[in-house]
């Protein structure tokens, strides 16, 4: 099926308009726009059949990879070294326990009860095993009016858990692609891949920081930065390194340019440029997330058997996430003043762009059961956002 340019533009324009409307609904009602976007995708996909997955599949792999680069770059920029040093212990503990417990239990569940292979189970666990999306978490946190320390704790957690899950996903996919016949060789190859990614990313980002400090007064510095980021990613991939980690390091260095400059005994002042970077990066993230959530709705199956399977398995995964979050939060907030907000922290588990992107990447990589991953990820995103929204409203009224 060939689609004309006019049809593509109509579809793209409609999706952007829908995304904007969804964002306004979110601002006024605190109901995450993800739910609205997925619903729209269901209507134009399986209900009306205006567009099918096969039409979008050829470009999804490339778009998903670009989205992942943007997610990690933005996530890296959001990691503030000072805040991390001040609150790192509890935030890192939260991420470690929540992600490790959730991935372990989800892996065991799908491996034992659904009969998936261990590596497929691990890949799926890395997709849904502990992300919290910053946009929804902070909107709901503002609505509750939680302590500032709790807000910082949640922001650091949201920035770190997405990064951890992406790294684990890439690791497990790498193991799948190299084969498990020789685990030692596979792990050695991955270690080399990650090491090259970190080193190349660090060197090129520091070089770019020096260049950026000289060209900051010129126009289009954000586009220039984006171009250098893509070159960094591509070059790292070419030399057999992890472009994903290089993109993350690039974001961390740009976001913490003052700290990096002080270590190198140089002066830098990129305050105005940082604001521009955050604003434009937010616009790009909005555009990409809108596209992906509508796509999740398009591939959603509305057959009775699929609905029953997805709802049951999705509900079980939700319970696993809530249990994992309860354990993690109980450990990370013990003997701390933020423990007073424990019930809110537990309920603030909405998932968003990262699992959606990883599920689509799994499809483009040809991972077996990737289509099932997409269906289940859609349910998990819906359920976690509903629980976060309803739970927070109920907890506030009962407070």
N, C-alpha and C positions, 0 to 999 in steps of 0.2 A: 504493500500500500504506500503510495507516494503522496506526500502532503505538500501543498503549495506554500509559498512564502507568506501569503496573506493569512492562511490558516494558522501558521506558526506564530505570526505576530498577534493574531487575535487571541490565541491560547495564552501566549506570554503576557499580553496586556491584561487579560482577564485574571490570570493568576496573581499578578502584581496588585491589581485592584482588590481582589479577594483578600490578599495578605494584609493590605492596609486596613480594610474593614475589620478583619479579625483582630488586628492590633488595637483598634479603637474600642472594640468590644472588650478586650482584655483590660484596657485602661479604666473603663467605666464599671465593669462587673467583677474584675479579678478572676474571671474564667479564662484559662489559658487559650490563646489563639490556636494552638496546635489542634485542639479538638474540633474547632470550626473548620480549619483547613483540611483535616482528614475527612470530615463529613462532606465537604465540597468535592473532594477527590472521589469519594464513594459514589456521589450523585453523577458526576460526569464520566466515571469509569464503569463499574459493574452495573449501575442502575440504568443510565441512559446510553451507555456504550458509545459516547462521543469520541473517546480516545482509549486505546488499549496500551497495556504494558509494552507490547512488541514494538510500538511506534517509538517509544522513548528509550528502550533498552540500549540501542547502539551508542547513544551519547552519555548514558548514565555513568559508566565507568570513569570516563575522563572528568565529568562534572563532580562526581563523588570524590575523586582524588584531589581536585582543586579545592573542594569544600573542606576536606580534611586538613589541607595545608593552611587554609584560612582559620579553621578552628584552633589549630595548634599555635599558629602565629599570634592570634588574638589571645588565646589562653596564656601563652608565654608572656605577653605584654601585661596581662592582668596580675601576674605573680610579682608582688612587691617584696623585695628582699627584706626591707625593714619590718614590714608586717609579718613576713614569714618567720623572721628571727624572734619577733615578740610573741607570736602565737603558734609557732610551728609545731611544738610538741603535741598539743591536743589535736590540731587540725590534721597533722600527719597520722596520728594514731587513729583518728576517725576514718580517714581514707583507707589506711592499711587494714583495719579490722572489718570495716564495712565491705570493701571490695573483695578481700580474701575470703571472708565468710560467705558472702553472696555468691561469688563465682564457684566456690567449692560445693555449696549446697545445690546450686542450679545444675552444675556439671553432674553431680551424683544423681539428681532427679531425672534429667533427660537421658543419661546414660543407662540407668537401671530400669526406669519405668517406660521410657519411649524407645529404648533399644538403640540409641545413636552410638556411633563409635566414640572413643574417648577424645580424639582430637577434634571431631565435630562438636562434641559437647563442650569442650574447652573454648572453642571459637565462639560458640553461641553464648557461653557464660561471660566471655569478655565483652560481648556486645551489650548485654543487659545487666551486667553484674555490678551496678553501683554508681551510675552517673546521676548527678543532680544538675538540672539546667539552671544557670545563674539568673536568667531573666525572670522565670516564674518564682524561684526561691526568694529573690529580693523584692519582687512585687508583693508577694504574700507576707514576707517578713515586715515590710513597711506597713501593711494593713494591720498586722498584729501589734506592732510597736514594741518589738523585742529589744533587749539591751544591745548597746553598740558592740560589746565584746562578742556577743552571740552572732551579730551580723557579720563581723569580721571573720569569725570562725566558719560560718556558712559560706562566705565568699571564697575563702581559701580552700575549703573542701570542694566547692563546685569547680574551682580552677584546676585543682590537682587531680580529682578523680577522673575527669575526662581524659587527661593526659596519660594517667596510669592505664586506663582501659585501652586507649589507642595503642600504647606500647605493647601491652599484653596481647591485643588482637593481632598486631603485626608479627609478634613472636610466634603465636600459635599458627597463624597462616603460613609463616615461614617454615615451621616444622612440618606442616601438611604438604607444602610444595616440595620440600627437599626429601620427604619420606622419613619414616621413623626406623628404617632398618639400622641406621647407625646414629643413635642419639648424640653420641659424643661429637662426631663430625658436624652434625647439624647445629649443635649448640656452639661449637667453635666458630662455624661460619656466621652464625647470628651475632656472636660476640664481636667478631671482626667487623661485621656490617654496622653494628651500633656504635662501635668505637670510632670508625671512620666518620660516621654521621655526626657525632659529637664534636670531633676535632675539626672537621671541615666547616661545620656550622659555626663553631666558635671563631675560627680564623676569619672566615668571610664576613661574619656579622660585625666583628671588630673593625675590619677594613671598611665596611660600609658605614659604620658609626663615624669614622674619621671623615669620610667623604660627605656624609649627611650634614655634619657640623659646618662644612664649607659651603654647601649648596642650599642650606635651609631657607634662605631668603628668596630663592627662585620659586616660580610656579611649578605645579605638578610634582612636587617632591613626594607626595604619597604614591602616585602612579610609578614614579621612579623607584621608590622603595619596594613596591609590589613587584616590579620587574626584576629587581635584584634578588628578591626573595625567591621568585620562580627560577631564576638562574642558579641560585644556591641549591635549591631542591634538585634541579636537573643535573647539575654538575656532580653533586654528591651521589646521585643514583648511577651516573656514568662511571664513577670510580669505585662502584660496588659498596657504597655506604648507604646508610638509612637516610633518605631524603626527608622522611617524616620527622626524625629527631633533629635533623639540621634545621628544619623550619621552626621547630619548637625552640631551639637554642637561639635562633635569629630573633624570635619574638621576645625572649627573656632578656637578651642583650639590649635590644631597642627600648624595651619597657623600663629597663633599669640603667639607662645610659649614664646617669650621674654617678651611680655607684661604680660602674665599670670604668668610667673616665677617671674617677678618683684612684682606683687601683692601678691604673696605667699612668697616674700622675699627669693627667691632662684636664683641660677645662672644656666643658660643654654646656650649652644652654639650648635645649630643644623643647622647652615647655610649650610654646605655641604650636609647634609641629606635632607634639604628642597629642594635643587636643584634636588636631585635624585628623591624625591617624586613627584615634579612637572613634571619632564621628563617622568617618568614611568606612572604617572597618565594620562598624555597627550596621551601616546601610547595606554593605555587601552580605553580611551575615543574615540580615533580614531577608534579602532577596533569595539567597540560597536555601535558607530554612523553609521559606514559603513554598518553594518548588518541591523540596523533598517531602514535606508533609502532605501536600496534595498528591504527590506520586504514591505515597503509602496508601492513601485512600483509593487511588486508581487500581492498585494491584490487590486491594482487599477483596476477599471472596465472600459472597453473600449466600452461598449454598448452605443448607441446614447442617450438613455434616461438618463443614469447615467452621461455621459459626460456633457449633457446639464444642469442637475440638479446641479452637482458639480461645474461647471464653473460659473453658475449664483449665487448660494449661496456663493461660495468662493469669487467671485468678490464683493458681497455685504459686506461680512465680512472684506475684504480688505479695502473697503471704510470706514467702521466703525472704523477699526484700525487706518487709516490715520486721520480721524476726531478726534478720541480720543487722538491720539498722538499730533495733532496740538493744542488741548486745553491744554493738560498736559504740553507740552513744552512751550507754551505761558505763563503759570502760573509759572512754575519752573525756567524759565530763565529771568523773568522780572527784570529789573534794574541790569542786570549782564553782564559782558563782554562776556560771552559765548552766549549771545543772538545773536551775530553777526553770529554764526554758526547754528542758529535756523533751517534754511531750510535743512541743512545736518542732524541734529538731528532727524527731523521729518521723513525724508526718510530712516534713518537707523533703520528699523524695521524688519529685516530678522528673521524668526523663524527657529528653528532647532531641536536639539535632545530632549529637554524637552517635547514639544507637541507630538512628535512622540512616545516617551516612555509612556507618560500619556494615549495616545489614545490606545496603545497596552495593557496597564494595565487595562483600562476600559473594553476592550474585554475579558481579562482573568478573571476579576471580574464578568462577566456576566451582565454588565450594558445594559439595553435595548437600541437599536439604536447604540451600540458601533461600529458595522460594518459601519454605516453611518458616525460616528465620524471619522473613519480611512480615508474614502474617502475624506471628507471635510478638514481634517487636511492636507492631501497630497496637495490639491489645495491651501490651505492657505500658506503652506511652499513654494510651487512653486511661487505663486503670490508675497508674501512678499519679497522673494529673488530677483525676477526679478525687482520689483519696486526699491528695494534698489540699485541694481547694475546699472540699466539703469538710475535711478534718479540721482545717484551720478556722473556718467559719464556726463550726460547732464548738471547738475549744475556746474560741474567743467569747462566744455567747455564754458558755458555762463557767468562764473565769470570774 
